[in-house]
Amino acid sequence: MAEAWLSIIGVGEDGPAGLSPASLEALNEAEIVFGAKRHLALMGITGQPWPLPFSVTPLLAHRGQRVAVLASGDPFWYGVGGTLSASLHPDEWLVFPAPSTFSLAAARMGWRIEEVACIGLHAAPYARLRPLLTRGARILCLLRDGAAVGELAQYLTAQGFGPSSVHVLQALGGPRENYWSFEAQHPDTQPILAPVAAAIEVKGALGLPRSSGLPDDLFDHDGQITKRPARALTLSALSPRAGETLWDIGTGSGSISIEFLLAAPGSRAFALEQDPTRAARAQANAERFGLGHRYHITQTKAPEGLDTLPKPDAVFIGGGASEQVFADIWARIEAGTRLVANAVTLESEVLLSQWHARQGGTLLRVELAEAAPLGSKRGWQPLRPLVQWSVTK
């Protein structure tokens, strides 16, 4: 192995006093040091601040020299480590981690870190919290600056979690460390110094259920939505798994994709929708669920929009079904890919029946009814029958 030229050194608010002998040795041997202005100041070093906007290009220009990078705590937990390693060969760098902000926060709160959700909100919307917010949950989150504490409290209150306890954790591990608490609906506006994190004890609303088939009224839609019972059946057939890729053809409100993403951590959804209003609405729904970064929609119809999509693990066809669409998708997907298609028209039923006869799988017909007023009494109001074809290629 070639000798590593880059040292990635985690530092805390205690500066040089918190560094291990190995970290200090790597730092002392460096010919040039990169880091945020705050980290350089903590270490008392006149080094090279990162450019704005952030770029690793200046660092890569020194390849082969002895270079050190100062990073926050554990560089590979919401830190610069992953960004740097993506541009380097594994034997080009060494890492010297320090305790992460999450570790320091959990220790300060007396919480078991394995039982706590940890999330970085310093460069992400507060909506990323939505899947995590449920009564009784504990969450540790990194924040952008002091002003973000008030914004976080406003978001929690708007989502129905105003009674939640928000613990402000300022400059953990250093001489400026401070800690105080308030209810989200009654925020404390005292001055807050960065870096800052928050520990949240969630109280108030119940939060999102984890079962498939969320209530329809959680989604903004114009009626073009896979209704709750059918959605639960569809998600069961799609069988979401962590890290998978979904194609959602004719996404409508985006409800199928959103529930797939909620069920499968690290998964991605690539949706096609030819109606511009529905496409915008679906994207907005994904954003409200904190999933906009994992939901990618293209305003077009199948099969024209399929060329640029990555290979899927699962495909849902909810709208725009035709012989051409089925033939094109079937030719593109690899063995082992799961495909689910729903039909509510006679023409689409015939299409699904034909493909079931050719390729096998399961053909399911579902008829449901809901209780509705009938004069002064109640009666059953039939819903449109649903035919669903599911198959693994």
C-alpha positions as CSV (number, residue, x, y, z in Angstrom):
1,M,0.0,0.0,0.0
2,A,1.2,3.5,-0.8
3,E,1.7,5.8,2.2
4,A,-1.3,7.9,3.0
5,W,-0.8,11.6,2.2
6,L,-4.0,12.9,3.8
7,S,-4.9,12.9,7.5
8,I,-8.5,13.6,8.4
9,I,-8.5,14.8,12.0
10,G,-11.6,15.1,14.1
11,V,-11.5,18.1,16.6
12,G,-13.8,19.2,19.3
13,E,-14.6,22.4,21.1
14,D,-11.7,21.7,23.5
15,G,-9.2,22.2,20.7
16,P,-5.7,20.8,21.0
17,A,-6.3,19.5,24.5
18,G,-8.8,16.9,23.2
19,L,-6.6,15.5,20.5
20,S,-4.9,12.1,20.8
21,P,-1.1,11.8,20.5
22,A,-1.6,10.2,17.0
23,S,-3.8,13.1,15.9
24,L,-1.3,15.7,17.2
25,E,1.5,13.9,15.4
26,A,-0.4,13.8,12.1
27,L,-1.2,17.5,12.5
28,N,2.4,18.5,13.3
29,E,3.7,16.6,10.3
30,A,1.3,18.3,7.9
31,E,2.7,20.7,5.3
32,I,-0.7,22.3,4.8
33,V,-3.9,22.2,6.8
34,F,-7.5,22.6,5.5
35,G,-10.5,23.3,7.6
36,A,-13.4,25.5,8.4
37,K,-12.4,28.9,9.9
38,R,-13.9,27.8,13.3
39,H,-11.7,24.7,13.4
40,L,-8.6,26.5,12.4
41,A,-9.2,29.1,15.1
42,L,-9.8,26.4,17.7
43,M,-6.5,24.8,16.9
44,G,-4.7,28.2,16.6
45,I,-3.5,27.4,13.1
46,T,-3.2,29.7,10.1
47,G,-4.3,27.1,7.5
48,Q,-6.3,27.0,4.3
49,P,-10.1,27.7,4.9
50,W,-12.5,25.8,2.7
51,P,-13.7,27.7,-0.3
52,L,-17.4,28.9,-0.5
53,P,-19.2,27.1,-2.1
54,F,-17.5,24.1,-0.6
55,S,-15.1,22.2,-3.0
56,V,-12.4,19.6,-2.5
57,T,-10.6,20.8,-5.7
58,P,-8.0,23.0,-3.8
59,L,-7.2,20.0,-1.5
60,L,-6.7,17.6,-4.4
61,A,-4.2,20.0,-6.0
62,H,-1.9,19.1,-3.1
63,R,-2.1,15.4,-3.7
64,G,1.2,13.8,-2.7
65,Q,2.1,16.4,-0.1
66,R,1.5,15.9,3.6
67,V,-2.0,17.4,4.1
68,A,-4.3,17.5,7.1
69,V,-8.0,18.3,7.2
70,L,-9.7,19.4,10.4
71,A,-13.2,18.2,10.8
72,S,-15.9,18.2,13.5
73,G,-15.8,15.2,15.9
74,D,-16.3,12.0,13.9
75,P,-15.6,13.1,10.2
76,F,-17.7,10.2,8.9
77,W,-20.9,11.1,10.7
78,Y,-22.5,14.0,8.9
79,G,-19.0,15.3,8.4
80,V,-16.6,16.0,5.5
81,G,-15.0,12.5,5.6
82,G,-17.5,10.9,3.2
83,T,-17.1,13.8,0.7
84,L,-13.3,13.5,0.7
85,S,-13.2,9.7,0.5
86,A,-15.4,9.7,-2.5
87,S,-12.6,11.5,-4.4
88,L,-9.8,9.4,-3.1
89,H,-8.4,5.8,-3.1
90,P,-8.7,4.1,0.3
91,D,-5.0,4.0,0.8
92,E,-4.6,7.8,0.3
93,W,-6.0,8.8,3.6
94,L,-6.1,8.1,7.3
95,V,-8.8,9.2,9.8
96,F,-8.4,10.2,13.4
97,P,-11.9,10.6,14.8
98,A,-12.9,12.4,18.0
99,P,-16.2,12.0,19.9
100,S,-19.1,13.1,17.6
101,T,-21.6,15.8,18.6
102,F,-24.2,13.0,18.8
103,S,-22.0,11.1,21.3
104,L,-21.4,14.2,23.4
105,A,-25.1,15.1,23.3
106,A,-26.3,11.6,24.3
107,A,-23.8,11.6,27.2
108,R,-25.0,15.1,28.3
109,M,-28.6,13.9,28.2
110,G,-27.9,10.5,29.7
111,W,-29.6,8.8,26.7
112,R,-28.6,5.4,25.2
113,I,-27.4,6.5,21.8
114,E,-28.6,3.2,20.2
115,E,-32.2,4.1,21.2
116,V,-32.1,7.6,19.8
117,A,-32.6,8.9,16.3
118,C,-29.7,11.0,15.1
119,I,-30.1,13.4,12.2
120,G,-28.2,16.3,10.6
121,L,-30.4,19.4,10.0
122,H,-27.6,21.9,9.5
123,A,-28.1,21.7,5.7
124,A,-31.5,20.0,5.4
125,P,-35.1,21.1,5.8
126,Y,-36.9,20.5,9.1
127,A,-39.4,18.3,7.2
128,R,-36.7,15.5,7.4
129,L,-37.9,15.1,11.0
130,R,-41.5,14.2,10.0
131,P,-41.0,10.4,9.7
132,L,-39.2,10.4,13.1
133,L,-41.8,12.4,15.0
134,T,-43.9,10.1,17.1
135,R,-45.0,10.5,20.7
136,G,-42.3,9.2,23.1
137,A,-39.4,9.4,20.5
138,R,-36.1,10.9,21.4
139,I,-34.1,12.7,18.6
140,L,-30.7,14.3,18.5
141,C,-30.2,16.8,15.7
142,L,-27.4,19.0,14.4
143,L,-28.5,22.6,13.6
144,R,-27.2,25.3,11.4
145,D,-26.9,28.1,14.0
146,G,-28.6,29.7,16.9
147,A,-31.5,31.0,14.8
148,A,-32.3,27.4,13.7
149,V,-33.4,26.6,17.3
150,G,-36.4,28.9,17.1
151,E,-37.2,27.7,13.6
152,L,-37.1,24.1,14.8
153,A,-39.5,24.9,17.6
154,Q,-41.9,26.6,15.2
155,Y,-41.8,23.5,12.9
156,L,-42.5,21.1,15.8
157,T,-45.4,23.3,17.0
158,A,-46.9,23.5,13.5
159,Q,-46.9,19.7,13.2
160,G,-48.7,19.2,16.5
161,F,-45.8,18.6,18.7
162,G,-45.8,21.9,20.6
163,P,-45.5,20.2,24.1
164,S,-42.2,18.5,23.1
165,S,-39.2,19.3,25.2
166,V,-36.4,20.9,23.3
167,H,-33.0,20.8,25.0
168,V,-30.5,23.2,23.5
169,L,-26.9,21.9,23.5
170,Q,-24.4,24.7,22.8
171,A,-20.7,24.2,22.0
172,L,-20.5,20.7,23.7
173,G,-17.2,19.6,25.0
174,G,-15.6,23.0,25.3
175,P,-15.4,26.0,27.7
176,R,-18.4,27.6,26.0
177,E,-20.6,24.6,26.7
178,N,-24.1,25.5,27.8
179,Y,-27.4,23.7,28.2
180,W,-31.1,24.7,28.7
181,S,-34.5,23.5,27.9
182,F,-38.0,24.7,26.9
183,E,-41.3,23.6,25.4
184,A,-41.4,23.9,21.6
185,Q,-44.6,25.9,21.8
186,H,-42.9,28.3,24.3
187,P,-39.4,28.8,22.8
188,D,-36.6,30.4,24.8
189,T,-35.1,33.2,22.7
190,Q,-31.8,33.8,24.6
191,P,-28.7,34.2,22.5
192,I,-27.3,31.0,21.2
193,L,-23.8,30.4,20.0
194,A,-22.8,27.9,17.3
195,P,-22.1,25.1,17.1
196,V,-25.5,24.0,18.4
197,A,-27.4,20.8,18.6
198,A,-30.9,20.0,20.0
199,A,-32.2,17.0,21.9
200,I,-35.9,16.5,21.4
201,E,-38.3,14.5,23.6
202,V,-41.3,14.2,21.4
203,K,-44.7,14.9,23.0
204,G,-48.1,15.9,21.5
205,A,-49.5,14.3,18.3
206,L,-49.2,10.5,17.7
207,G,-47.1,10.9,14.5
208,L,-47.2,8.9,11.4
209,P,-48.2,5.2,11.7
210,R,-45.7,2.7,10.3
211,S,-48.2,0.4,8.7
212,S,-49.0,0.7,5.0
213,G,-52.0,2.6,3.9
214,L,-51.8,6.1,5.4
215,P,-55.0,8.1,5.5
216,D,-55.7,9.7,2.2
217,D,-56.0,13.2,3.7
218,L,-52.3,13.2,4.5
219,F,-51.7,13.7,0.8
220,D,-52.7,16.7,-1.3
221,H,-54.5,15.3,-4.3
222,D,-57.2,16.0,-6.9
223,G,-58.8,12.5,-6.6
224,Q,-56.1,10.9,-8.6
225,I,-54.7,8.8,-5.7
226,T,-54.5,5.2,-4.9
227,K,-57.0,5.0,-2.1
228,R,-55.9,3.8,1.3
229,P,-57.0,0.1,1.2
230,A,-55.7,-0.4,-2.3
231,R,-52.5,1.4,-1.4
232,A,-51.9,-1.0,1.5
233,L,-52.4,-4.0,-0.8
234,T,-50.1,-2.4,-3.4
235,L,-47.3,-1.7,-0.9
236,S,-47.6,-5.3,0.4
237,A,-47.1,-6.5,-3.2
238,L,-44.2,-4.1,-3.9
239,S,-42.5,-5.4,-0.7
240,P,-40.2,-2.4,0.0
241,R,-36.7,-3.2,1.2
242,A,-33.9,-0.9,2.4
243,G,-31.8,0.7,-0.3
244,E,-34.0,-0.3,-3.2
245,T,-35.0,1.7,-6.3
246,L,-38.7,2.1,-7.3
247,W,-40.1,3.2,-10.6
248,D,-43.5,4.8,-10.1
249,I,-45.2,5.1,-13.5
250,G,-48.1,7.6,-13.5
251,T,-47.4,8.8,-10.0
252,G,-50.5,10.9,-9.5
253,S,-50.2,12.3,-6.0
254,G,-47.0,10.4,-5.3
255,S,-48.6,8.4,-2.4
256,I,-47.2,5.0,-3.5
257,S,-43.7,6.3,-3.8
258,I,-43.9,8.2,-0.5
259,E,-45.1,5.1,1.4
260,F,-42.4,3.0,-0.3
261,L,-39.7,5.5,0.8
262,L,-41.1,5.6,4.4
263,A,-41.0,1.8,4.6
264,A,-37.5,1.3,3.1
265,P,-34.6,3.4,4.6
266,G,-32.2,4.6,2.0
267,S,-34.5,3.7,-0.9
268,R,-35.1,6.0,-3.9
269,A,-38.2,6.5,-6.1
270,F,-38.1,7.7,-9.7
271,A,-41.6,8.8,-10.8
272,L,-43.1,9.7,-14.2
273,E,-46.2,12.0,-14.5
274,Q,-47.2,13.8,-17.6
275,D,-49.6,16.2,-16.0
276,P,-47.6,19.3,-14.8
277,T,-50.0,20.2,-12.0
278,R,-50.0,16.6,-10.6
279,A,-46.2,16.4,-11.0
280,A,-45.7,19.5,-8.9
281,R,-48.2,18.4,-6.3
282,A,-46.5,15.0,-6.0
283,Q,-43.1,16.7,-5.5
284,A,-44.7,18.9,-2.8
285,N,-46.2,15.9,-1.0
286,A,-42.8,14.3,-0.9
287,E,-41.2,17.4,0.5
288,R,-43.8,17.7,3.3
289,F,-43.0,14.1,4.3
290,G,-39.3,15.0,4.4
291,L,-38.5,12.7,1.4
292,G,-37.9,15.2,-1.3
293,H,-34.2,14.3,-1.5
294,R,-35.1,10.7,-2.3
295,Y,-38.1,11.3,-4.6
296,H,-37.2,12.2,-8.2
297,I,-40.0,13.1,-10.6
298,T,-39.9,13.7,-14.3
299,Q,-42.8,15.4,-16.1
300,T,-43.3,13.0,-19.0
301,K,-45.1,9.7,-19.8
302,A,-43.9,6.2,-20.2
303,P,-42.1,4.8,-22.1
304,E,-40.4,8.0,-23.2
305,G,-39.2,8.9,-19.8
306,L,-37.5,5.6,-18.9
307,D,-34.2,6.0,-20.7
308,T,-32.4,8.0,-18.0
309,L,-33.7,6.1,-15.0
310,P,-31.5,3.7,-13.0
311,K,-32.4,0.0,-13.0
312,P,-35.3,-0.6,-10.6
313,D,-35.8,-3.3,-7.9
314,A,-39.6,-2.7,-8.0
315,V,-42.0,-1.1,-10.5
316,F,-45.4,0.2,-9.9
317,I,-47.7,1.0,-12.9
318,G,-50.6,3.0,-11.6
319,G,-51.5,5.1,-14.7
320,G,-50.9,5.3,-18.4
321,A,-50.9,1.5,-18.8
322,S,-50.7,0.2,-22.4
323,E,-49.3,-2.7,-24.3
324,Q,-46.4,-0.6,-25.4
325,V,-45.7,0.5,-21.8
326,F,-45.8,-3.0,-20.4
327,A,-43.6,-4.4,-23.3
328,D,-41.0,-1.6,-22.9
329,I,-40.8,-1.9,-19.1
330,W,-40.7,-5.7,-19.2
331,A,-37.8,-5.6,-21.7
332,R,-35.8,-3.2,-19.5
333,I,-36.1,-4.7,-16.1
334,E,-33.8,-7.4,-14.9
335,A,-34.6,-10.9,-13.5
336,G,-35.7,-10.6,-9.9
337,T,-37.5,-7.2,-10.4
338,R,-40.9,-7.0,-8.8
339,L,-43.7,-5.4,-10.9
340,V,-47.1,-4.4,-9.6
341,A,-49.9,-2.9,-11.8
342,N,-53.4,-1.7,-10.8
343,A,-56.4,-1.4,-13.1
344,V,-59.8,0.1,-12.6
345,T,-61.1,0.2,-16.2
346,L,-62.2,-2.8,-18.3
347,E,-59.6,-2.1,-20.9
348,S,-56.8,-2.1,-18.3
349,E,-58.2,-5.3,-16.8
350,V,-58.0,-7.0,-20.1
351,L,-54.4,-5.9,-20.4
352,L,-53.4,-7.2,-17.0
353,S,-55.2,-10.5,-17.7
354,Q,-53.2,-11.0,-20.9
355,W,-49.9,-10.3,-19.2
356,H,-50.8,-12.6,-16.3
357,A,-51.5,-15.3,-18.9
358,R,-48.1,-14.7,-20.5
359,Q,-45.8,-14.1,-17.5
360,G,-47.6,-15.6,-14.5
361,G,-47.6,-14.0,-11.1
362,T,-50.7,-13.2,-9.1
363,L,-53.9,-11.6,-10.5
364,L,-56.1,-10.2,-7.7
365,R,-59.6,-8.7,-7.9
366,V,-60.6,-6.6,-4.9
367,E,-64.1,-5.3,-4.3
368,L,-64.7,-3.0,-1.3
369,A,-67.6,-1.0,0.1
370,E,-67.8,1.8,2.6
371,A,-70.7,2.5,5.0
372,A,-72.5,5.7,3.8
373,P,-75.7,7.5,4.7
374,L,-78.8,6.0,3.0
375,G,-81.7,8.2,3.8
376,S,-82.1,8.3,7.6
377,K,-80.1,5.1,7.9
378,R,-76.8,3.7,6.5
379,G,-75.9,1.4,3.6
380,W,-72.9,0.1,1.8
381,Q,-71.5,2.3,-1.0
382,P,-69.4,0.1,-3.3
383,L,-66.0,1.4,-4.4
384,R,-64.7,0.8,-7.9
385,P,-63.4,-2.8,-8.2
386,L,-59.6,-3.0,-8.4
387,V,-57.6,-5.6,-10.4
388,Q,-54.0,-6.0,-9.4
389,W,-51.3,-8.0,-11.2
390,S,-48.1,-8.6,-9.3
391,V,-45.1,-10.6,-10.6
392,T,-41.4,-11.1,-10.2
393,K,-39.6,-11.4,-13.5
